[in-house]
Amino acid sequence: MNNKTLRTRIANACENVFYMSETDERIEPFFGGHTASVTKDTILEAEGKTGSIQIEEIETASFFERVTKINEWYGEAENENAKRWRELRDLLTENLRDLRIFKTGRIRIDIYIVGIDAEGNLMGVKTKAVET
């Protein structure tokens, strides 16, 4: 899939998808520049962040397990959100290599789910979370 088509599909897949933490935050497309690898520094550079920002990598499978899981107490909206997360996960895992997830900051967290497209560009999605 070419870069332009993938960008459009990622943007469309982000619509009405939320990351639920102490606050529910929208998922947004994330597009960086050309890169050889996905690292903590790559993410910080793409976002123009410098200094001593706390950043940690999250295990991809456990992250997606949490956001795609259907719990018996979920209502229609939560079930639909989990379904949309599964669709987003599939789109990202099928079209990006070296898919990785990073969290930056403390309390008010930025979360990046990013990989490299077929043309060597950094892309994926980002969101925010509140963790106290």
C-alpha positions as CSV (number, residue, x, y, z in Angstrom):
1,M,0.0,0.0,0.0
2,N,1.4,3.4,-0.9
3,N,2.1,6.1,1.6
4,K,-0.8,8.3,0.7
5,T,-3.4,5.5,0.8
6,L,-2.0,4.3,4.1
7,R,-2.1,7.8,5.6
8,T,-5.8,8.1,4.6
9,R,-6.7,4.6,6.0
10,I,-5.0,5.4,9.3
11,A,-6.7,8.8,9.6
12,N,-10.1,7.1,8.9
13,A,-9.4,4.2,11.3
14,C,-8.8,6.8,14.1
15,E,-12.3,8.2,13.9
16,N,-14.4,7.5,17.0
17,V,-11.6,5.5,18.7
18,F,-10.8,6.4,22.3
19,Y,-8.1,5.4,24.7
20,M,-9.7,4.9,28.1
21,S,-7.7,5.8,31.2
22,E,-8.6,8.2,33.9
23,T,-9.8,10.3,31.0
24,D,-11.0,9.1,27.6
25,E,-8.9,10.5,24.8
26,R,-9.2,10.4,21.0
27,I,-6.8,8.6,18.9
28,E,-5.0,10.7,16.3
29,P,-2.9,9.9,13.3
30,F,0.9,10.3,13.7
31,F,3.1,10.9,10.7
32,G,6.9,11.4,11.0
33,G,9.6,11.6,8.5
34,H,11.8,9.1,6.8
35,T,13.6,6.8,9.3
36,A,15.7,3.6,9.4
37,S,14.4,2.4,12.8
38,V,11.8,3.1,15.5
39,T,13.5,4.1,18.7
40,K,12.8,6.3,21.7
41,D,14.9,9.0,20.2
42,T,13.1,8.8,16.9
43,I,9.8,9.5,18.6
44,L,11.2,12.4,20.7
45,E,12.8,13.9,17.6
46,A,9.6,13.5,15.5
47,E,7.6,15.4,18.2
48,G,10.3,18.0,18.7
49,K,10.7,17.0,22.3
50,T,14.1,17.5,24.0
51,G,15.5,17.3,27.5
52,S,15.0,14.7,30.1
53,I,11.6,13.4,29.2
54,Q,10.7,10.1,30.7
55,I,9.9,7.6,27.9
56,E,9.3,3.9,28.2
57,E,8.5,1.1,25.7
58,I,5.3,-0.9,26.2
59,E,5.0,-4.5,25.1
60,T,2.8,-4.4,22.0
61,A,0.7,-7.6,22.5
62,S,-0.3,-6.7,26.1
63,F,-1.2,-3.1,25.1
64,F,-3.5,-4.3,22.3
65,E,-4.9,-7.1,24.5
66,R,-6.1,-4.5,27.0
67,V,-7.7,-2.1,24.4
68,T,-9.3,-4.8,22.3
69,K,-10.7,-7.0,25.0
70,I,-14.5,-7.3,25.4
71,N,-15.5,-7.4,29.1
72,E,-18.9,-8.7,30.2
73,W,-19.8,-5.4,31.9
74,Y,-19.2,-3.4,28.7
75,G,-22.0,-1.5,27.1
76,E,-22.5,-0.9,23.4
77,A,-20.1,2.1,23.2
78,E,-17.3,0.2,24.9
79,N,-17.8,-2.9,22.7
80,E,-17.7,-0.7,19.6
81,N,-14.5,1.0,20.8
82,A,-12.8,-2.4,21.3
83,K,-13.9,-3.4,17.8
84,R,-12.5,-0.2,16.3
85,W,-9.2,-0.8,18.2
86,R,-9.0,-4.3,16.7
87,E,-9.5,-2.8,13.2
88,L,-6.8,-0.2,14.0
89,R,-4.4,-2.8,15.4
90,D,-4.9,-5.0,12.3
91,L,-4.3,-2.0,9.9
92,L,-1.1,-1.1,11.7
93,T,0.3,-4.6,12.1
94,E,-0.4,-5.5,8.5
95,N,1.1,-2.3,7.0
96,L,3.9,-1.2,9.3
97,R,7.1,-3.0,10.2
98,D,8.8,-2.7,13.6
99,L,5.6,-1.6,15.3
100,R,6.4,-0.3,18.8
101,I,4.6,1.5,21.5
102,F,6.0,4.2,23.7
103,K,4.7,6.3,26.6
104,T,6.2,9.7,27.4
105,G,5.8,11.8,30.5
106,R,4.4,11.4,33.9
107,I,0.7,11.6,35.0
108,R,-0.3,13.3,31.7
109,I,1.1,10.7,29.3
110,D,1.5,10.7,25.5
111,I,1.2,7.3,23.9
112,Y,2.7,6.5,20.5
113,I,1.9,3.4,18.5
114,V,4.3,3.7,15.5
115,G,6.1,1.7,12.9
116,I,7.7,2.2,9.5
117,D,5.7,2.1,6.2
118,A,6.9,0.5,3.0
119,E,8.5,3.7,1.9
120,G,10.6,4.1,5.1
121,N,8.4,6.7,6.9
122,L,7.5,6.8,10.5
123,M,3.8,6.6,11.1
124,G,1.1,5.3,13.3
125,V,-1.2,6.8,15.9
126,K,-0.9,8.8,19.2
127,T,-3.1,9.5,22.1
128,K,-3.0,10.8,25.7
129,A,-3.7,9.2,29.0
130,V,-3.9,10.3,32.6
131,E,-2.2,7.9,35.1
132,T,-2.1,8.8,38.7
